[in-house]
Amino acid sequence: MKAIEAGYSVVFMTMNGLSHLLKTEERLSRSRNKMNRLRNCDA
């Protein structure tokens, strides 16, 4: 939570959700958009 308070971008999701996004990213624009947001988060 300190990262959020410090202004970092974060994403919370389950491993199952991440797995689904990775499998469907090339076929579903919704998954592609979510993956783009995930990749743009501060790491």
PDB file of N, CA, C and O in Angstrom:
ATOM      1  N   MET A   1       0.808  -1.192   0.000  1.00  0.00           N
ATOM      2  CA  MET A   1       0.000   0.000   0.000  1.00  0.00           C
ATOM      3  C   MET A   1       0.854   1.261   0.000  1.00  0.00           C
ATOM      4  O   MET A   1       0.425   2.317  -0.465  1.00  0.00           O
ATOM      5  N   LYS A   2       2.062   1.139   0.524  1.00  0.00           N
ATOM      6  CA  LYS A   2       2.935   2.307   0.536  1.00  0.00           C
ATOM      7  C   LYS A   2       3.287   2.744  -0.881  1.00  0.00           C
ATOM      8  O   LYS A   2       3.483   3.932  -1.137  1.00  0.00           O
ATOM      9  N   ALA A   3       3.367   1.783  -1.803  1.00  0.00           N
ATOM     10  CA  ALA A   3       3.670   2.126  -3.197  1.00  0.00           C
ATOM     11  C   ALA A   3       2.562   2.987  -3.789  1.00  0.00           C
ATOM     12  O   ALA A   3       2.836   3.936  -4.524  1.00  0.00           O
ATOM     13  N   ILE A   4       1.322   2.661  -3.476  1.00  0.00           N
ATOM     14  CA  ILE A   4       0.183   3.439  -3.969  1.00  0.00           C
ATOM     15  C   ILE A   4       0.237   4.845  -3.391  1.00  0.00           C
ATOM     16  O   ILE A   4       0.056   5.832  -4.104  1.00  0.00           O
ATOM     17  N   GLU A   5       0.486   4.920  -2.098  1.00  0.00           N
ATOM     18  CA  GLU A   5       0.564   6.226  -1.438  1.00  0.00           C
ATOM     19  C   GLU A   5       1.715   7.068  -1.984  1.00  0.00           C
ATOM     20  O   GLU A   5       1.656   8.298  -1.965  1.00  0.00           O
ATOM     21  N   ALA A   6       2.775   6.390  -2.478  1.00  0.00           N
ATOM     22  CA  ALA A   6       3.926   7.097  -3.042  1.00  0.00           C
ATOM     23  C   ALA A   6       3.700   7.500  -4.496  1.00  0.00           C
ATOM     24  O   ALA A   6       4.551   8.156  -5.096  1.00  0.00           O
ATOM     25  N   GLY A   7       2.547   7.109  -5.070  1.00  0.00           N
ATOM     26  CA  GLY A   7       2.215   7.526  -6.427  1.00  0.00           C
ATOM     27  C   GLY A   7       2.512   6.509  -7.515  1.00  0.00           C
ATOM     28  O   GLY A   7       2.386   6.820  -8.700  1.00  0.00           O
ATOM     29  N   TYR A   8       2.905   5.294  -7.133  1.00  0.00           N
ATOM     30  CA  TYR A   8       3.166   4.265  -8.132  1.00  0.00           C
ATOM     31  C   TYR A   8       1.861   3.702  -8.676  1.00  0.00           C
ATOM     32  O   TYR A   8       0.850   3.670  -7.975  1.00  0.00           O
ATOM     33  N   SER A   9       1.888   3.255  -9.936  1.00  0.00           N
ATOM     34  CA  SER A   9       0.745   2.570 -10.530  1.00  0.00           C
ATOM     35  C   SER A   9       0.867   1.093 -10.216  1.00  0.00           C
ATOM     36  O   SER A   9       1.927   0.498 -10.412  1.00  0.00           O
ATOM     37  N   VAL A  10      -0.203   0.502  -9.732  1.00  0.00           N
ATOM     38  CA  VAL A  10      -0.187  -0.916  -9.381  1.00  0.00           C
ATOM     39  C   VAL A  10      -1.430  -1.600  -9.928  1.00  0.00           C
ATOM     40  O   VAL A  10      -2.441  -0.955 -10.206  1.00  0.00           O
ATOM     41  N   VAL A  11      -1.339  -2.914 -10.077  1.00  0.00           N
ATOM     42  CA  VAL A  11      -2.471  -3.725 -10.505  1.00  0.00           C
ATOM     43  C   VAL A  11      -2.532  -4.935  -9.585  1.00  0.00           C
ATOM     44  O   VAL A  11      -1.517  -5.589  -9.347  1.00  0.00           O
ATOM     45  N   PHE A  12      -3.710  -5.233  -9.072  1.00  0.00           N
ATOM     46  CA  PHE A  12      -3.920  -6.406  -8.247  1.00  0.00           C
ATOM     47  C   PHE A  12      -4.762  -7.389  -9.045  1.00  0.00           C
ATOM     48  O   PHE A  12      -5.832  -7.039  -9.543  1.00  0.00           O
ATOM     49  N   MET A  13      -4.271  -8.630  -9.165  1.00  0.00           N
ATOM     50  CA  MET A  13      -5.048  -9.669  -9.845  1.00  0.00           C
ATOM     51  C   MET A  13      -4.566 -11.036  -9.382  1.00  0.00           C
ATOM     52  O   MET A  13      -3.477 -11.176  -8.825  1.00  0.00           O
ATOM     53  N   THR A  14      -5.386 -12.021  -9.618  1.00  0.00           N
ATOM     54  CA  THR A  14      -5.015 -13.385  -9.261  1.00  0.00           C
ATOM     55  C   THR A  14      -4.119 -13.974 -10.344  1.00  0.00           C
ATOM     56  O   THR A  14      -4.074 -13.470 -11.466  1.00  0.00           O
ATOM     57  N   MET A  15      -3.416 -15.030 -10.003  1.00  0.00           N
ATOM     58  CA  MET A  15      -2.594 -15.728 -10.999  1.00  0.00           C
ATOM     59  C   MET A  15      -3.486 -16.318 -12.091  1.00  0.00           C
ATOM     60  O   MET A  15      -3.099 -16.358 -13.259  1.00  0.00           O
ATOM     61  N   ASN A  16      -4.671 -16.772 -11.710  1.00  0.00           N
ATOM     62  CA  ASN A  16      -5.608 -17.309 -12.691  1.00  0.00           C
ATOM     63  C   ASN A  16      -6.020 -16.212 -13.673  1.00  0.00           C
ATOM     64  O   ASN A  16      -6.113 -16.458 -14.876  1.00  0.00           O
ATOM     65  N   GLY A  17      -6.266 -15.012 -13.166  1.00  0.00           N
ATOM     66  CA  GLY A  17      -6.632 -13.892 -14.030  1.00  0.00           C
ATOM     67  C   GLY A  17      -5.508 -13.517 -14.974  1.00  0.00           C
ATOM     68  O   GLY A  17      -5.746 -13.240 -16.150  1.00  0.00           O
ATOM     69  N   LEU A  18      -4.276 -13.506 -14.463  1.00  0.00           N
ATOM     70  CA  LEU A  18      -3.122 -13.197 -15.297  1.00  0.00           C
ATOM     71  C   LEU A  18      -2.941 -14.261 -16.374  1.00  0.00           C
ATOM     72  O   LEU A  18      -2.656 -13.939 -17.527  1.00  0.00           O
ATOM     73  N   SER A  19      -3.104 -15.508 -16.004  1.00  0.00           N
ATOM     74  CA  SER A  19      -2.990 -16.607 -16.957  1.00  0.00           C
ATOM     75  C   SER A  19      -4.018 -16.460 -18.075  1.00  0.00           C
ATOM     76  O   SER A  19      -3.701 -16.661 -19.248  1.00  0.00           O
ATOM     77  N   HIS A  20      -5.241 -16.110 -17.711  1.00  0.00           N
ATOM     78  CA  HIS A  20      -6.302 -15.907 -18.702  1.00  0.00           C
ATOM     79  C   HIS A  20      -5.932 -14.771 -19.664  1.00  0.00           C
ATOM     80  O   HIS A  20      -6.101 -14.904 -20.876  1.00  0.00           O
ATOM     81  N   LEU A  21      -5.432 -13.667 -19.129  1.00  0.00           N
ATOM     82  CA  LEU A  21      -5.049 -12.541 -19.980  1.00  0.00           C
ATOM     83  C   LEU A  21      -3.941 -12.931 -20.951  1.00  0.00           C
ATOM     84  O   LEU A  21      -3.984 -12.567 -22.127  1.00  0.00           O
ATOM     85  N   LEU A  22      -2.958 -13.665 -20.465  1.00  0.00           N
ATOM     86  CA  LEU A  22      -1.852 -14.081 -21.330  1.00  0.00           C
ATOM     87  C   LEU A  22      -2.321 -15.004 -22.440  1.00  0.00           C
ATOM     88  O   LEU A  22      -1.832 -14.923 -23.567  1.00  0.00           O
ATOM     89  N   LYS A  23      -3.272 -15.886 -22.127  1.00  0.00           N
ATOM     90  CA  LYS A  23      -3.784 -16.825 -23.124  1.00  0.00           C
ATOM     91  C   LYS A  23      -4.657 -16.151 -24.167  1.00  0.00           C
ATOM     92  O   LYS A  23      -4.686 -16.583 -25.320  1.00  0.00           O
ATOM     93  N   THR A  24      -5.372 -15.094 -23.780  1.00  0.00           N
ATOM     94  CA  THR A  24      -6.360 -14.494 -24.674  1.00  0.00           C
ATOM     95  C   THR A  24      -5.943 -13.144 -25.242  1.00  0.00           C
ATOM     96  O   THR A  24      -6.703 -12.524 -25.985  1.00  0.00           O
ATOM     97  N   GLU A  25      -4.749 -12.686 -24.901  1.00  0.00           N
ATOM     98  CA  GLU A  25      -4.304 -11.351 -25.302  1.00  0.00           C
ATOM     99  C   GLU A  25      -4.342 -11.148 -26.816  1.00  0.00           C
ATOM    100  O   GLU A  25      -4.723 -10.073 -27.279  1.00  0.00           O
ATOM    101  N   GLU A  26      -3.959 -12.147 -27.587  1.00  0.00           N
ATOM    102  CA  GLU A  26      -3.910 -11.995 -29.044  1.00  0.00           C
ATOM    103  C   GLU A  26      -5.297 -12.036 -29.685  1.00  0.00           C
ATOM    104  O   GLU A  26      -5.475 -11.544 -30.799  1.00  0.00           O
ATOM    105  N   ARG A  27      -6.276 -12.615 -28.997  1.00  0.00           N
ATOM    106  CA  ARG A  27      -7.600 -12.772 -29.583  1.00  0.00           C
ATOM    107  C   ARG A  27      -8.628 -11.764 -29.099  1.00  0.00           C
ATOM    108  O   ARG A  27      -9.540 -11.410 -29.846  1.00  0.00           O
ATOM    109  N   LEU A  28      -8.499 -11.299 -27.871  1.00  0.00           N
ATOM    110  CA  LEU A  28      -9.516 -10.426 -27.296  1.00  0.00           C
ATOM    111  C   LEU A  28      -8.957  -9.031 -27.040  1.00  0.00           C
ATOM    112  O   LEU A  28      -7.931  -8.881 -26.377  1.00  0.00           O
ATOM    113  N   SER A  29      -9.622  -8.030 -27.556  1.00  0.00           N
ATOM    114  CA  SER A  29      -9.143  -6.660 -27.356  1.00  0.00           C
ATOM    115  C   SER A  29      -9.210  -6.273 -25.875  1.00  0.00           C
ATOM    116  O   SER A  29      -8.379  -5.498 -25.402  1.00  0.00           O
ATOM    117  N   ARG A  30     -10.180  -6.800 -25.152  1.00  0.00           N
ATOM    118  CA  ARG A  30     -10.293  -6.504 -23.721  1.00  0.00           C
ATOM    119  C   ARG A  30      -9.043  -6.997 -22.982  1.00  0.00           C
ATOM    120  O   ARG A  30      -8.497  -6.292 -22.133  1.00  0.00           O
ATOM    121  N   SER A  31      -8.605  -8.199 -23.310  1.00  0.00           N
ATOM    122  CA  SER A  31      -7.396  -8.747 -22.684  1.00  0.00           C
ATOM    123  C   SER A  31      -6.160  -7.969 -23.117  1.00  0.00           C
ATOM    124  O   SER A  31      -5.270  -7.712 -22.307  1.00  0.00           O
ATOM    125  N   ARG A  32      -6.104  -7.599 -24.374  1.00  0.00           N
ATOM    126  CA  ARG A  32      -4.974  -6.815 -24.881  1.00  0.00           C
ATOM    127  C   ARG A  32      -4.883  -5.479 -24.143  1.00  0.00           C
ATOM    128  O   ARG A  32      -3.791  -5.053 -23.768  1.00  0.00           O
ATOM    129  N   ASN A  33      -6.017  -4.821 -23.934  1.00  0.00           N
ATOM    130  CA  ASN A  33      -6.034  -3.544 -23.226  1.00  0.00           C
ATOM    131  C   ASN A  33      -5.586  -3.703 -21.774  1.00  0.00           C
ATOM    132  O   ASN A  33      -4.828  -2.881 -21.261  1.00  0.00           O
ATOM    133  N   LYS A  34      -6.050  -4.746 -21.124  1.00  0.00           N
ATOM    134  CA  LYS A  34      -5.653  -4.981 -19.730  1.00  0.00           C
ATOM    135  C   LYS A  34      -4.166  -5.278 -19.633  1.00  0.00           C
ATOM    136  O   LYS A  34      -3.500  -4.814 -18.708  1.00  0.00           O
ATOM    137  N   MET A  35      -3.636  -6.054 -20.585  1.00  0.00           N
ATOM    138  CA  MET A  35      -2.210  -6.354 -20.573  1.00  0.00           C
ATOM    139  C   MET A  35      -1.386  -5.099 -20.832  1.00  0.00           C
ATOM    140  O   MET A  35      -0.317  -4.937 -20.243  1.00  0.00           O
ATOM    141  N   ASN A  36      -1.854  -4.218 -21.690  1.00  0.00           N
ATOM    142  CA  ASN A  36      -1.147  -2.960 -21.934  1.00  0.00           C
ATOM    143  C   ASN A  36      -1.093  -2.121 -20.664  1.00  0.00           C
ATOM    144  O   ASN A  36      -0.059  -1.532 -20.349  1.00  0.00           O
ATOM    145  N   ARG A  37      -2.208  -2.068 -19.934  1.00  0.00           N
ATOM    146  CA  ARG A  37      -2.219  -1.334 -18.666  1.00  0.00           C
ATOM    147  C   ARG A  37      -1.273  -1.964 -17.656  1.00  0.00           C
ATOM    148  O   ARG A  37      -0.583  -1.265 -16.915  1.00  0.00           O
ATOM    149  N   LEU A  38      -1.249  -3.302 -17.634  1.00  0.00           N
ATOM    150  CA  LEU A  38      -0.358  -4.005 -16.725  1.00  0.00           C
ATOM    151  C   LEU A  38       1.103  -3.723 -17.066  1.00  0.00           C
ATOM    152  O   LEU A  38       1.914  -3.479 -16.172  1.00  0.00           O
ATOM    153  N   ARG A  39       1.434  -3.755 -18.324  1.00  0.00           N
ATOM    154  CA  ARG A  39       2.814  -3.508 -18.740  1.00  0.00           C
ATOM    155  C   ARG A  39       3.239  -2.060 -18.485  1.00  0.00           C
ATOM    156  O   ARG A  39       4.427  -1.786 -18.318  1.00  0.00           O
ATOM    157  N   ASN A  40       2.289  -1.140 -18.455  1.00  0.00           N
ATOM    158  CA  ASN A  40       2.609   0.264 -18.238  1.00  0.00           C
ATOM    159  C   ASN A  40       2.702   0.645 -16.765  1.00  0.00           C
ATOM    160  O   ASN A  40       3.039   1.784 -16.441  1.00  0.00           O
ATOM    161  N   CYS A  41       2.407  -0.295 -15.872  1.00  0.00           N
ATOM    162  CA  CYS A  41       2.527  -0.015 -14.435  1.00  0.00           C
ATOM    163  C   CYS A  41       3.994   0.102 -14.060  1.00  0.00           C
ATOM    164  O   CYS A  41       4.870  -0.460 -14.717  1.00  0.00           O
ATOM    165  N   ASP A  42       4.237   0.837 -13.002  1.00  0.00           N
ATOM    166  CA  ASP A  42       5.595   0.983 -12.499  1.00  0.00           C
ATOM    167  C   ASP A  42       6.073  -0.361 -11.953  1.00  0.00           C
ATOM    168  O   ASP A  42       5.345  -1.058 -11.246  1.00  0.00           O
ATOM    169  N   ALA A  43       7.284  -0.697 -12.290  1.00  0.00           N
ATOM    170  CA  ALA A  43       7.818  -1.984 -11.805  1.00  0.00           C
ATOM    171  C   ALA A  43       9.037  -1.778 -10.954  1.00  0.00           C
ATOM    172  O   ALA A  43       9.617  -2.745 -10.461  1.00  0.00           O
TER     173      ALA A  43
END
